[in-house]
């Protein structure tokens, strides 16, 4: 349908052209906010206070590392809670072949803002444990995570490979390590792209030989590898998972109307 204007008239109105039609465009932006770790001796849950930000599309990540000295380590009796709200477990956790270490990973969508109590519930009085808590924004709230990948071995190479992901994801790894006395050192493996280390903490009682580390890396198409190296071969039970991005609708101009 024409505008009914000659060329001269159209040129007269060009300064007044306004764009009115829009289309939705997906954009992404998961952002790390903050993280911390907690520890506990035998029989107590590793938890404490953590301050969360405000706003939509946030997620709390809770990673657990359990070390058993007296036999095979057991799973937690209940999922950790954040401000009294129960978390959702990512997969079923992982124990190493010797049963000495166990790793678990949980999430809670849009945790309450401000200072919240993180509580965990060990299964055995002999368990030594550590907890890492992290907050991310820009995470999809319908299905926040993809399928997890686990790692159970004793080596200097901690290769959490083939973690299901897509471009735009943010992939995280909870490394649980049977450390040494003094503690084993852990560092990102040098192959590009290099992971970002957010936490790397050993239990203050070095006799408990336990370390927890939180890594992250931008997601790649199909799958992502998160790799770290130890200075000494040690048992690990670790979990990696991709955080899916929230899609944001952006107004993109298409079409014109003339204002006289």
PyMOL commands that set and color helices and strands:
alter all, ss='L'
color gray80, all
select helices_A, chain A and resi 7-16+206-208
alter helices_A, ss='H'
color red, helices_A
select strands_A, chain A and resi 17-18+21-23+31-40+48-52+58-68+78-82+85-86+88-89+94-95+101-109+114-121+127-137+149-165+170-177+186-188+196-202+211-218+222-243+252-254+257-258
alter strands_A, ss='S'
color yellow, strands_A
deselect
rebuild
show_as cartoon
